[in-house]
Amino acid sequence: MVTHYSVSGHLACGRHGDNLAASAELNQVKCHNCRNTDAYKQARRDQRNASRRAARKARSSHPAGNWRDAWQQRLAQMPGRQRLPRGFAGQAFV
């Protein structure tokens, strides 16, 4: 069954009918005519740019120069005193 792209209650390819399957989710659209419309292509670009912005934001939240402090904090949160790796100081507990 072909799934069309629905924009504001209308199909992007311009077809009409009560028995046509439609979806606003871009990954479910199978109609080649809908995929070639400007509305679909713009929605796909917006979705891709949003995911890139989210990935860029996630990368910037981890400061590259502060990895040692983050690692020491992670080790401090681990339970027990006998864990590997033991951090940057000597091996106090074996």
BAROKOL-700781 format. One record per residue (C-alpha): z, x, y. Coordinates in steps of 0.1 Angstrom, whole numbers, always signed. Each point is the difference from the previous one (the first is absolute). Example, Ala and Ser with C-alpha at 12.3 -4.5 7.8 and 13.67 -1.06 7.14 Angstrom:
2
REC     w     u     v
REC   +78  +123   -45
REC    -7   +14   +34
This chain:
94
REC     w     u     v
REC    +0    +0    +0
REC   -10   +13   +34
REC   +28    +2   +26
REC   -10    -2   +37
REC   +18   +14   +30
REC   +17   -27   +21
REC    +4    +5   +37
REC   +19   -27   +19
REC    -9   -26   -26
REC   -37    +9    -1
REC   -19   +22   -24
REC   -14   +32   +14
REC   -34    -4   -17
REC    -5   -35   +14
REC    +0   -20   -32
REC   +15   -35    -2
REC   +15   -19   -28
REC   +32   -13   -14
REC    -1   +19   -33
REC    -4   +35   +14
REC   +28   +25    -7
REC   +11   +18   +32
REC   +26   +26    +8
REC   +13   +17   +31
REC   +10   +31   -21
REC   -27   +26    +2
REC    +3   +14   -35
REC    -7   -34   -16
REC   -33    -6   +18
REC   -30    +2   -24
REC   -28   -16   +21
REC   -25   +27   +10
REC   -11   -21   +30
REC   +36    -3   +13
REC    +5   +38    -5
REC   -30    +7   +22
REC   +13   -20   +30
REC   +14   +15   +31
REC   +33   -19    -4
REC    +6   +14   -35
REC    -9   +35   +10
REC   +23    -1   +31
REC   +29   -14   -21
REC    -6   +28   -25
REC    +1   +26   +28
REC   +32   -15   +14
REC   +16    +1   -34
REC   -10   +36    -5
REC   +12   +11   +34
REC   +33   -18    -5
REC    +6   +18   -33
REC    -9   +34   +17
REC   +24    -7   +28
REC   +28    -8   -25
REC    -7   +32   -19
REC    -1   +21   +32
REC   +33   -15   +11
REC   +16    +7   -34
REC   -12   +36    +2
REC   +14    +5   +35
REC   +34   -13   -10
REC    +6   +31   -21
REC    +3   +30   +23
REC   -17   +30   -15
REC   +24   +25   +15
REC   +32   -18   -12
REC    -7    +1   -38
REC   +30   +22    -7
REC   +25   -24   +15
REC   -16   -29   -18
REC    +2   +18   -33
REC   +37    +9    +5
REC    +7   -36    +9
REC   -18   -11   -31
REC   +21   +24   -22
REC   +32   -11   +17
REC    -7   -36    -9
REC    -5    +8   -37
REC   +30    -7   -22
REC   +20   +28   -16
REC    +3   +36    +8
REC   -21   +16   -28
REC   -35    -9    +9
REC   -32   +20    +2
REC   -13   +12   +24
REC   +32   +10   +17
REC   -14    +4   +36
REC    -4   +31   +20
REC   +34   +16    -2
REC   +12   +19   -31
REC    +7   -17   -33
REC   +36   -10    +5
REC    +2   -24   -29
REC   -15    +7   -35
